[in-house]
Amino acid sequence: MAEEKRKFRVEVCFSPDEFDLYKQEYSVVVAIDVLRATTAICTAFEHGAEKVIPVSTVAEALVYKNKGYMAGAERNGKIVEGFEFGNSPFSYMGEAIKGKTLVLTTTNGTRAINIAAATHKVIIGALVNLDAVIAYLIDQPDDVLLLASGWQGKFNLEDSICAGAITEALLESGKYMSDEDSTIASLFLFKEARVNYFGFLKASSHRRRLRNLNLNEDIKYCLTPNQTRVIPVYKDGALVKMEL
């Protein structure tokens, strides 16, 4: 009788502050910050950026800016004073970024990326590249951790819903299994939200935060799935477009 193949694990971590509880068990980390960092990063590559350097602090971004790099900085949903752009995906469109190396620091997303990239292979996930990420993960042979960026170390809805969407597809492929309660919770959140992300997240804290900053168009863009097949991957200190 043929030996049954081992199933890979897929689990969800709700916050970078909890990453140490998971990191020993997984080979691939999918960093998720739907509103808005990972969406902006995917958009930049879709529009021709060569690299994106994610940095965790404004001071680091300023060093790059002073060296002549195109640098964006966001804190609490707002562009940091002295920078031309933050993490709106609309800032990463057009001819100006083609072939460029960009530098970005955000409240949550770039911190999550750098925490995971210190020890793991990291790819970038969002709703805008959802199906591409799912297809890649189904074909690769490792255990996967879906790392939600959250909000200042705390749980948020939109990243967990995106993680739930990925989880559902991986489990349905038959190649993955999961048993963490965080993964089960994300899966049920996704099942409730899938018909109307925009409506489901109407009362979410970060959507309200962005709406109060008149960023509704950003929200609509970030919550619209499958606008790109790009998958950014962290390599040698920067994110680059994965060669599929």
C-alpha positions, -999 to +999 in steps of 0.1 A: +000+000+000+015+034-010+025+057+018+002+087+021+020+120+014+024+144+043+002+174+042+017+208+047+005+231+074-011+265+069-017+286+099-025+323+107-007+346+131-028+376+140+001+400+147+039+404+143+040+406+181+030+369+182+054+358+155+079+343+179+052+318+190+051+304+154+084+310+137+101+277+145+074+257+127+072+273+092+094+278+062+074+304+042+057+335+056+031+355+037+031+390+050-003+406+047-013+443+052-044+448+031-050+484+042-025+494+027+012+484+027+012+451+009-014+463-015+008+493-023+038+471-028+020+448-052+008+478-071+043+492-074+056+461-090+026+459-113+035+493-125+072+485-131+091+491-099+124+472-098+127+468-061+110+480-029+131+483+003+109+479+034+123+497+064+108+497+099+115+533+110+111+568+096+147+575+104+158+547+081+136+559+053+149+595+057+185+582+052+175+567+019+156+598+009+186+619+016+206+597-007+182+604-036+158+574-034+121+577-039+109+571-003+075+569+012+066+571+049+033+566+067+023+567+103-013+563+116-026+565+081-010+598+073+020+607+051+050+616+074+060+652+071+089+657+047+079+627+024+060+631-008+040+599-004+029+573+021+014+539+014-015+548-009-015+523-038-023+553-061+011+567-053+027+537-069+013+540-103+026+556-135+058+562-153+077+578-125+083+545-107+092+523-137+126+507-131+131+524-098+141+512-064+116+525-039+119+527-001+089+524+022+081+525+059+046+521+073+030+518+107+024+480+104+032+463+072+069+470+067+076+461+104+059+427+098+079+421+067+112+428+084+104+408+115+097+377+093+124+383+067+151+380+094+146+343+096+122+332+068+114+333+032+088+361+029+063+367+001+038+396+000+001+389+000-030+410-003-065+408-018-052+424-050-029+394-057-050+368-039-053+341-066-017+344-076-005+338-040-029+309-037-016+292-069+020+297-058+015+282-024-004+252-037+026+243-059+054+249-033+065+222-008+067+239+026+046+248+056+032+283+054+025+309+080+001+337+071+013+368+090-013+395+095+003+429+101-026+440+123-027+474+138+001+485+162+005+449+174-032+442+177-057+421+157-074+436+127-102+423+105-090+429+070-057+411+072-074+381+090-101+379+063-074+378+036-056+351+055-089+332+057-093+334+019-059+319+014-065+293+040-098+281+025-082+276-009-051+258+005-073+234+025-095+227-004-065+218-025-060+187-003-023+195+002-027+214+034-041+210+069-044+233+099-054+231+135-048+265+152-078+284+165-065+316+148-067+298+114-102+286+121-113+321+132-098+336+100-116+311+078-150+318+094-144+355+091-137+351+054-168+330+049-189+358+064-171+386+045-166+371+010-199+383-005-191+420+003-157+429+018-165+465+016-197+462+035-184+437+060-155+459+070-177+490+072-172+493+110-136+480+111-112+503+130-088+508+102-114+514+075-130+541+098-095+555+104-088+558+066-123+570+059-118+599+083-087+608+063-108+609+031-092+577+017-123+559+006-108+553-029-078+537-013-101+514+006-121+504-025-089+496-044-074+476-016-106+455-011-109+446-048-094+411-054-071+400-082-060+431-098-025+417-104-006+384-107+025+399-092+040+382-061+068+402-044+094+382-026+120+393-001+156+387-014+189+402-003+174+431+017+147+441-007+115+430-022+116+420-059+091+406-083+090+368-082+099+351-114+071+325-119 
